[in-house]
Amino acid sequence: MTHHLILGAGPAGVIAAETIRKHAPHDQITIVGDENEAPYSRMAIPYLLIGKVGEDGTHLRHTAGHFEALNIRVLRGVRAKVLDSAKRTLELSDGNTLAFDKLLIATGSSPATPPIPGINGPGVHPCWTLADARAIANLAQPGAKVLQMGAGFIGCIIMEALQQRGVDLSVVEMGDRMVPRMMGPTAGGMIKDWCATKGVKVYTGARVEAIERDDGTEPGLLGKIAEMVGIGSTEKASGKMRVRLSTGEHLEADLVISATGVRPNIEFLENSGVRCLVGVLTDETLQTNVPGIYAAGDCAEAFDKVSGKTIVSAIQPNAAEQARVAALNMAGQRADLKGVTQINVLDTLGMISTSFGNWEGLPGGEHVELTDQKTGRHLSLQFKDDVMVGCNSVGWTEHVGVMRGLVEGQVRLGEWKDRLMHDPTRLMDAYLASAQGQGHWSGAADERRR
């Protein structure tokens, strides 16, 4: 009987386990999760913070006994420590060792904590786990002064949840604009201006240099709240913090959120023989350089046909598709990953922005931009020859599916490329004239009928 060992109890791990079970009903399956929680989705944590779901609403599967019914063993609260790919064994943090026939590395990523004095003290949290969410919910009370480090994609999602909790929110971003890895200067600046109208103070081109605490004689607003309600099971507020910025400014905070990026959880693979760069390198089947060992999700580095390079794309749709493809191959059914989806659709306090493919453009390429500051709309298209290789939009919700289809389909536009350079709003016309005749993704045509 083949033993499939899956490292990671997030969406990738769960989807892979269920896919293997469907196609290999008698094989042994073990999921190893590093938290003492039922498998859950991190993307649901912001909804938990604003009260749209309870903790059980973050769980990936809601039926009692779901994994037991599928004969999938789930180990909680342990993590991978040492992988011996030659012996096909994995040593766990609790001292136990598991033997396996096939292995899926779906260990995800962890917050990248910057080396800032005071960042490891009380009152500072990432927004990454359910434990983090519980601590943040205690501290992020209405009127509390909250400072968030980072205004990237994840940071903007967290920011919205914090703003809806009624806190006094400040955001500090090292880049010269918001969402710098997803948006150009114009688009990022428009999002910053929009946040200001919603009462969020955003400091771009700045970094936190130190987090200083008082001497404890004055507990601060949230310390008093904690004392009054008798909080004991979770972290109490530790008094006001003074956050020193590189600009010379000092900001007071009851809570500091660290949202400065993530890094793949691949440390345990050192000396394992599994090849890694930024993440775990995989081929089109999601197999690593070691036969029988696969990777999927935020820790996997897969080939992207649009950019022509291997990338780690930490978004849930990629995790789900990579897990499906890896699991089919583990179960003995050949399947190939068609590509890494480079899509970001972001709602920042009600302003919708999108980013697809090589939104910064390619050497020797051309681009066109259309901006209407008054209505908060911006559209940027990037071309290489007659192919649209990337795009950005802000406040432009029409034809998002068309933008994705043109970029991911690598559609040859012919004369329509010059027409879009003259009028970038004619994306649907360009799609209908070019993509359908070439047999590309048809979801955009469905969009027209809605």
Backbone hydrogen bonds, N-H to C=O, Kabsch-Sander energy under -0.5 kcal/mol:
donor,donor_aa,acceptor,acceptor_aa,energy
4,H,2,T,-0.6
4,H,28,Q,-3.3
5,L,3,H,-0.6
5,L,102,K,-2.9
6,I,4,H,-0.5
6,I,30,T,-3.2
7,L,5,L,-0.5
7,L,104,L,-2.9
8,G,6,I,-0.8
8,G,32,V,-2.8
14,V,10,G,-2.5
15,I,11,P,-2.6
16,A,12,A,-2.3
17,A,13,G,-2.3
18,E,14,V,-2.4
19,T,15,I,-2.3
20,I,16,A,-2.6
21,R,17,A,-2.3
22,K,18,E,-1.8
23,H,19,T,-1.6
24,A,20,I,-2.4
27,D,24,A,-1.4
28,Q,2,T,-2.5
29,I,71,N,-0.6
30,T,4,H,-2.4
31,I,73,R,-3.3
32,V,6,I,-2.7
33,G,31,I,-0.5
33,G,75,L,-3.2
37,E,35,E,-1.2
41,S,58,T,-2.5
42,R,40,Y,-0.5
44,A,41,S,-1.3
45,I,42,R,-1.8
48,L,44,A,-1.7
49,L,45,I,-2.2
50,I,46,P,-1.3
51,G,48,L,-1.1
52,K,47,Y,-2.1
53,V,47,Y,-1.1
57,G,54,G,-1.1
58,T,55,E,-1.6
59,H,56,D,-0.9
60,L,39,P,-2.5
61,R,39,P,-0.5
66,H,63,T,-1.6
69,A,65,G,-2.6
70,L,66,H,-1.1
71,N,68,E,-1.4
72,I,67,F,-2.8
73,R,29,I,-2.3
73,R,71,N,-0.6
75,L,31,I,-3.2
75,L,73,R,-0.5
77,G,35,E,-1.2
78,V,33,G,-2.0
81,K,91,E,-3.0
82,V,91,E,-1.5
83,L,268,F,-1.0
84,D,82,V,-0.5
84,D,89,T,-2.7
85,S,83,L,-0.7
85,S,272,S,-0.7
88,R,84,D,-1.2
89,T,84,D,-1.8
90,L,98,L,-2.5
91,E,82,V,-3.1
92,L,96,N,-3.2
93,S,79,R,-2.1
95,G,92,L,-1.8
98,L,90,L,-2.7
100,F,88,R,-2.1
101,D,3,H,-2.5
102,K,3,H,-2.1
103,L,292,G,-2.3
104,L,5,L,-2.7
105,I,103,L,-0.5
105,I,294,Y,-3.0
106,A,7,L,-2.2
106,A,104,L,-0.9
110,S,263,R,-2.4
112,A,261,G,-2.9
113,T,111,P,-1.0
116,I,114,P,-2.1
119,I,116,I,-2.2
121,G,118,G,-1.4
124,V,121,G,-1.0
125,H,256,V,-2.5
127,C,258,S,-0.5
133,A,129,T,-2.2
134,R,130,L,-2.2
135,A,131,A,-1.9
136,I,132,D,-2.8
137,A,133,A,-2.6
138,N,134,R,-1.4
139,L,135,A,-1.5
140,A,136,I,-3.4
141,Q,139,L,-2.1
143,G,166,G,-2.5
144,A,141,Q,-2.5
146,V,144,A,-0.7
146,V,168,D,-2.5
147,L,255,L,-2.4
148,Q,170,S,-3.0
149,M,257,I,-3.3
150,G,148,Q,-0.7
150,G,172,V,-3.2
152,G,259,A,-0.5
156,C,152,G,-2.4
157,I,153,F,-1.4
158,I,154,I,-2.3
159,M,155,G,-2.7
160,E,156,C,-1.7
161,A,157,I,-1.5
162,L,158,I,-2.4
163,Q,159,M,-2.7
164,Q,160,E,-2.0
165,R,161,A,-0.7
165,R,162,L,-0.9
166,G,163,Q,-1.5
167,V,162,L,-1.2
168,D,144,A,-3.0
169,L,167,V,-0.9
170,S,146,V,-2.3
171,V,201,K,-3.1
172,V,148,Q,-2.8
173,E,203,Y,-3.0
178,M,188,G,-0.7
179,V,151,A,-2.9
182,M,179,V,-1.9
183,M,179,V,-2.4
188,G,184,G,-3.1
189,G,185,P,-2.1
190,M,186,T,-2.0
191,I,187,A,-2.0
192,K,188,G,-1.8
193,D,189,G,-2.3
194,W,190,M,-2.1
195,C,191,I,-2.2
196,A,192,K,-1.9
197,T,193,D,-1.4
198,K,194,W,-0.8
198,K,195,C,-0.8
199,G,196,A,-1.5
200,V,195,C,-2.3
201,K,169,L,-2.0
201,K,199,G,-0.5
202,V,200,V,-0.6
203,Y,171,V,-3.4
204,T,202,V,-0.7
205,G,173,E,-0.7
205,G,175,G,-3.2
206,A,173,E,-2.0
209,E,244,R,-3.4
210,A,244,R,-1.3
211,I,117,P,-2.6
212,E,210,A,-0.5
212,E,242,R,-3.3
214,D,240,K,-1.3
223,G,219,P,-0.6
224,K,220,G,-2.2
225,I,221,L,-1.9
226,A,222,L,-2.7
227,E,223,G,-2.2
228,M,224,K,-2.4
229,V,225,I,-2.4
230,G,226,A,-1.0
231,I,226,A,-1.9
241,M,253,A,-2.7
242,R,212,E,-3.4
243,V,241,M,-0.5
243,V,251,L,-3.4
244,R,210,A,-2.4
244,R,242,R,-0.6
245,L,243,V,-0.5
245,L,249,E,-2.8
246,S,207,R,-2.3
248,G,245,L,-1.8
251,L,243,V,-2.4
253,A,241,M,-2.2
254,D,145,K,-3.6
255,L,145,K,-1.6
256,V,123,G,-2.6
257,I,147,L,-2.7
258,S,125,H,-2.5
259,A,149,M,-2.7
259,A,257,I,-0.7
263,R,110,S,-2.4
265,N,108,G,-2.7
266,I,264,P,-1.5
269,L,266,I,-1.9
270,E,267,E,-1.7
272,S,269,L,-2.3
275,R,273,G,-0.5
277,L,279,G,-2.5
280,V,299,C,-3.2
281,L,275,R,-1.7
281,L,279,G,-0.6
282,T,301,E,-1.9
283,D,287,Q,-2.0
286,L,283,D,-1.9
288,T,293,I,-3.1
293,I,290,V,-2.0
294,Y,103,L,-3.3
294,Y,292,G,-0.5
295,A,286,L,-2.1
296,A,105,I,-2.1
299,C,296,A,-0.5
300,A,297,G,-1.8
301,E,280,V,-3.1
302,A,300,A,-0.6
302,A,311,I,-1.9
304,D,309,K,-2.5
305,K,303,F,-0.6
308,G,304,D,-2.1
309,K,304,D,-0.9
311,I,302,A,-2.8
313,S,311,I,-0.6
314,A,312,V,-0.6
315,I,313,S,-2.1
318,N,315,I,-0.7
319,A,315,I,-1.8
320,A,316,Q,-2.6
321,E,317,P,-2.1
322,Q,318,N,-2.9
323,A,319,A,-2.2
324,R,320,A,-2.0
325,V,321,E,-2.3
326,A,322,Q,-2.7
327,A,323,A,-2.5
328,L,324,R,-2.2
329,N,325,V,-1.9
330,M,326,A,-2.3
331,A,327,A,-1.9
332,G,329,N,-1.3
333,Q,328,L,-3.2
334,R,332,G,-0.6
337,L,284,E,-3.5
338,K,336,D,-0.5
341,T,339,G,-0.6
342,Q,340,V,-0.5
343,I,341,T,-0.8
344,N,355,S,-1.9
346,L,344,N,-0.5
346,L,353,S,-3.0
348,T,346,L,-0.7
348,T,351,M,-2.7
349,L,347,D,-0.8
351,M,348,T,-1.8
352,I,350,G,-0.6
353,S,346,L,-2.5
354,T,393,S,-2.4
355,S,344,N,-2.0
356,F,391,C,-2.4
357,G,342,Q,-1.9
358,N,389,V,-2.6
359,W,357,G,-2.0
361,G,358,N,-1.9
365,G,362,L,-2.3
366,E,383,F,-1.5
368,V,381,L,-2.0
370,L,379,L,-2.6
372,D,377,R,-3.4
376,G,372,D,-0.9
377,R,372,D,-2.2
378,H,394,V,-2.4
379,L,370,L,-2.6
380,S,392,N,-2.5
381,L,368,V,-2.7
382,Q,390,G,-2.8
383,F,366,E,-3.3
384,K,387,V,-2.5
387,V,384,K,-1.6
388,M,411,V,-0.6
389,V,382,Q,-1.6
389,V,387,V,-0.8
390,G,382,Q,-1.3
391,C,356,F,-1.9
392,N,380,S,-2.3
393,S,354,T,-1.9
394,V,378,H,-2.5
395,G,352,I,-3.4
397,T,395,G,-0.7
400,V,397,T,-0.9
403,M,399,H,-2.0
404,R,400,V,-2.1
405,G,401,G,-2.5
406,L,402,V,-2.7
407,V,403,M,-2.0
408,E,404,R,-3.0
409,G,405,G,-1.9
410,Q,407,V,-1.0
411,V,406,L,-1.4
413,L,386,D,-2.9
413,L,411,V,-0.7
416,W,413,L,-2.1
417,K,414,G,-1.5
419,R,415,E,-1.4
420,L,416,W,-2.2
421,M,417,K,-1.8
422,H,418,D,-1.3
423,D,419,R,-2.5
426,R,423,D,-1.7
427,L,425,T,-0.6
430,A,426,R,-2.1
431,Y,427,L,-2.4
432,L,428,M,-2.8
433,A,429,D,-2.1
434,S,430,A,-1.8
435,A,431,Y,-1.6
436,Q,431,Y,-1.2
438,Q,434,S,-0.7
438,Q,435,A,-0.9
439,G,436,Q,-1.5
440,H,435,A,-2.0
445,A,442,S,-0.8
446,D,442,S,-1.3
447,E,443,G,-1.4
448,R,444,A,-1.2
449,R,445,A,-1.1
450,R,446,D,-0.7
450,R,447,E,-0.7
